[in-house]
Amino acid sequence: MSLQARIDALEKELQALSKDVAKDGQARQKLLTVTQQATAMLETPPETIWKLLFQPHLNATIRTAIEMGLFHALNKGESAKTAAELASITGSDKLLIVRILRPLTATHMVIETDHETYVAGPVSQAFAIPALVGGFKFMHDEGALCCTKMPEFLVQTGYKNPEGPMGVFQHAENTRLQLFPWLMQYPAKLTSFLTMLEGWRAGRTEWFEIFPTAKLLFEGAKIDTEHPTLLVDVAGGYGYDIQTFKDRFPSQTGRLVLQDLPSVIDDIKELHPDIVRMKYDFFTEQPIKGARAYYFRSICHDWPDAKCREILSNTVAAMTPGYSKILINDWVLPDTGSPLLPALLDIQMLAMLSGMERTQTQWKQLLESVGLEIVKFHTIGKEIEGLIEAVRRT
């Protein structure tokens, strides 16, 4: 078989495989990893570097298309639209639209059906999802700015690992505020950030799907006047996780409590009425004593170890030994061979919060330092967050 025939056969096989794995998450992820490894083998080093050099240009193009309303316009109806029609819909210059859409058609985000004629592709259709739009806005406007300023900041510190309070974010934004107080000043940015978090969580494996909830949480739960609370979602944002838990276990007894800062709690639009909304700052004493479980989703990675010890210590003091659990839903990086996504998230945490994604060894050291004992790391693979189950050490 000739080389071209082998390539053609591989193309057909990949097309068939793509359809076959569509409903099998693990198989799809494996195939994606294989194709990414193949790309890395096929690209020459200069090709890879040139692609990286121009990634900011592509991101800026997408951000501009969002602001112009191009994705929204393309997603209206299924028929193709000309650049002139898009100009009429968005009020933007026709030539600018053609230039903005050119990189997007080259990357198959938008499909070019004819001369200056376009239809939405799967990626541009996904930009109709508010969480993805909000996420892209936040990561481009704030996240990318901090990453751009990171080399400049680190050279000034002699390449010391940032541990706050004055880190890359403060340097980039010219502020003395931490990220979250800073966001409170900009409601639109805060909304984009919180919407991004909800979108990140949606569609991913829920913690109670990898944790034997009935056996380790419900069994032995003493729901009475002394221990009325089953689950406390600490700094749970708009309540996506605890609402999902309520939906999954609608008849389970025990109080469910969502805690977050006043500005977040006041901004909640929809939440099951049985879920208690509580305004709480996790740098203060935990007001709910003796709950069955205290749940932290993507909290510790926002902070360096010293601040994490403050946060966790407040909850550890409220726990009933031999009864209460802390459940931490976060990335648990392998000590070697980390996947790319959590490795890049670690850099994002470094740049914006002086925080970090932690390895299993680092988690053990952190939790033991506040009087916790890890029962188990619950996980289904390196490509997804794990759940750390810990109890108060006696």
Helices and strands as residue ranges (DSSP letters): H 3-20, H 25-42, H 45-53, H 55-68, H 70-74, E 81-82, H 83-90, H 94-106, E 110-114, E 117-120, H 122-126, H 130-138, I 139-143, H 144-156, H 168-173, H 179-184, H 187-201, H 207-210, H 213-213, I 214-218, E 229-234, H 240-248, E 255-260, H 262-265, E 275-279, E 293-297, G 300-302, H 305-316, E 325-330, E 332-333, H 340-353, E 358-359, H 360-368, E 372-378, E 386-392
